[in-house]
């Protein structure tokens, strides 16, 4: 009898293991889960007609995304681990108490790990300041806001094993202080949400709900002093129809709907772009009943903002492009309102990939010169071929955290121009700088480059080099 049971158990296990493969012709998984990208079936041959040496690894990747009953297997495993052991089977999702889910990429911010350096924090504010200067020079308004991570506002349901923080210093605190000492037009959404008694984020989604979005919309247009309908008279209806992005990742076979808010609003805008959903990377709207024009850089937190803002502006452009290509996106004229919205966990993007605008020209008198080293490179900017990106990484001991860096560019005919640089950070160093200069003026010729550091009244040239011809 024991032998029979052992054989039965082995056969049963083998049968269960075969189900994902044997069932593929009939029950293949053809929809992506969560934020996954589509994985097509690989080709045996290359475009040149030869054998595709990566066929087997690509076939394995295809199988992993398409085996039969994949959502059901993932869902079952996730429910066992989350309900019995209070842990997640996905690195991207953190399981909290009371059925709360959090986005794992927010853990560094929550725990105070891998905090940005003071130079990088200063660089974010400096870069935003240059953008605001450019926007205002075009006669437009600028507004910057940061969407708080969910566990920043509602930490009470985070797992107990994250109670011990690496540090009490967080990027948001450093950024708030630096922004307070700057001229950047900043809307503090952290204080706005913390002032509310009501929870305005979803339990199983990483974002704010529609009521939170409406609050942000009103606060933004109040800060910009733009007349708008605040929808205080609109009928508010609580409906249980929202399925969270985190729940879709963790429980792909079945999720529980959450309550959200609907407002009886006459949506008088229409899409100019062939828009499939508010997730599209570029959406353009028009509303003949409204006035003004808007350019909004946004992330997924802007999905629920879009209908409100589209209704408030005659013309609106909503983009997720990275880098933020202000110069290219506004070739036909700067919108009269420019808004940058970014989630807390991604504020570093503003030094890792500085927005593309023409670097402002300055007039400098060098008071000192010191020996220094740097790496300087130049290339046509892929995101906007009208510009050359000249980037440099300077020895940190030659440049204080709050110093401003300019690059003096000299052409073979002796013409020199000084450009204030954006702060640039990468995986290796936070001591980088980049300028965007017109390709039509500086391409196809060898350039002499001086790196100039401004610290208070002191202007120091620290490095001189040449950059080879940059071919258009």
Order of alpha helices (4+ residues) and beta strands (2+ residues): alpha-alpha-alpha-alpha-beta-beta-alpha-alpha-beta-alpha-alpha-beta-alpha-alpha-beta-alpha-beta-beta-beta-beta-alpha-beta-alpha-beta-alpha-beta-beta-beta-beta-beta-beta-beta-beta-alpha-beta-beta
